[in-house]
Amino acid sequence: MTRHIAILCIIAMVALSACSKTTPSAETATQENGVAQANATDAQAKEKAVTENCKPTTGKTIQGAEWTDATNTLALAVLKSQTGNAVASAYSAERALGMVLDGACGKTAEEMQNALALPAADNLSAAGHDVEKALLDIADRMDEQYDEAGNVVKTTPNVMVEIDNRVWLEKSYKIRDDYANALKNYYSAPIESVDFIVNHEEARKTINAHVAKATHDKIQDILPANSLDHTARLVLTNAVYFKAPWADPFNASMTDKADFITADGPVKVDMMHKTESFGYYADDNVEVVGLGFYGTSYDFIVIMPKLADGQNPVQALTDLEASLDAAKWRELMGKISGERLKLSMPKFRIDATAELKKLLAARGMQAAFGRDADFSAISGSDDLFISDIYHKAFIEIDEKGAEAAAATAVAMLMKAALAPEPPKTVNVDHPFMFAIVERNTSTALFMGRKIDFK
């Protein structure tokens, strides 16, 4: 890991502090005032130069759909980079790294933008903000129970979609006003002051505790032990939590043991059953099922390859994933329509991590991780680099509905280092992709795969 600790800055601050203890003469004071004014003018000029030169304007703007396509592109890339059972929220990664991108300049910004599949545009943060607003714009449905007199005796939230963006800043480190305003305006991200220099381990625990709370304790220890040291200056986090019941829950009494076909042969799993109208699409290669969540514009999407006789089910899923990109994803989502199905689907839970630093480096994001990093739009100084990116996700599917959570942390250090018809039978009984999708934007809030039950 390449680092450049700003020791000279620390020494300069100490020297200035020592000098300030001496009472100056009138002549010296006049000279010092002149120097101070000159320094202030220089600082203003530098601030203006950073603003104007960091990211030249393109004259182009994008809509939310293009930002969503970028997120779905990243989601597919993350899924393809993982093996086995997997789940991740590329949306969470896109938002956390978007906060970093707002402070990136030159080649660093260009590489990050390309790795995140974002198009060249002047309103990337605003477009991301618009999508986030749409994701949070759900009906606030409630379950209510009544006594004999008709009074509400119990009210509980029925649907929960929560997104938390946050910046953890070393208390002695200063960031530019423009950058702080972007964090506030486009990410609604509070800036929390912490002591990385002296109490970096305590700061790590504070960040982990907040992320755990924001994900209802589903994501623990997003920052592992020894992930921060005294050179840490910023940690930027995004936490996503989703919980919702099915529009029409499965009957738990009908759940039984049934075969799920794996690469090693069939295994017995808890299989849920329901005959109902679902979203559905099929062609010669794939079956897609959409299960709606009560009171929301979100769906749980199952994408399953059709198997030829003797075909390896994992390889069939791998081939299907390889054929998908953001355009095909959006096209596939648009082909789903209502159809009466006799559906069988397994209950499952997945906890997973994703190595985003390795993936993004492979996608061309190189400068941000080392000596050549330019994040001068954050503080006005070229003294930061990304040390690592941490991502964890969780999902659980049962008869009642879905619960999912994810968190991404980016650590930045100082450089020094319908009508009733006979239902169609659909058995989700072999490896499949899944996603929690907001149907108005086609944003995959979570995406993953299930291939076995080991």
Salt bridges, closest charged atoms under 4 A:
GLU47 OE2 - ARG176 NE 3.43
ASP69 OD1 - ARG330 NE 2.94
GLU111 OE2 - LYS107 NZ 3.88
ASP130 OD1 - HIS129 ND1 3.85
GLU132 OE1 - ARG95 NE 2.86
GLU162 OE1 - HIS216 NE2 2.86
ASP164 OD2 - ARG166 NH2 2.90
ASP164 OD1 - HIS210 NE2 2.99
ASP178 OD2 - ARG176 NH2 3.52
GLU192 OE2 - ARG166 NH1 2.64
ASP195 OD2 - LYS171 NZ 3.77
GLU201 OE2 - ARG204 NH2 2.64
ASP229 OD2 - ARG3 NH1 2.61
ASP248 OD1 - LYS274 NZ 3.69
ASP256 OD1 - HIS273 NE2 2.73
ASP259 OD1 - LYS268 NZ 3.12
ASP264 OD2 - LYS454 NZ 3.38
ASP270 OD1 - LYS257 NZ 2.94
ASP299 OD1 - ARG439 NH2 2.72
GLU321 OE2 - ARG449 NE 2.91
GLU331 OE2 - LYS335 NZ 3.19
GLU339 OE2 - LYS424 NZ 3.20
ASP351 OD1 - ARG349 NE 3.04
ASP382 OD1 - LYS415 NZ 2.67
GLU399 OE1 - LYS347 NZ 3.52
GLU403 OE1 - LYS218 NZ 3.77
ASP429 OD1 - HIS430 ND1 2.91
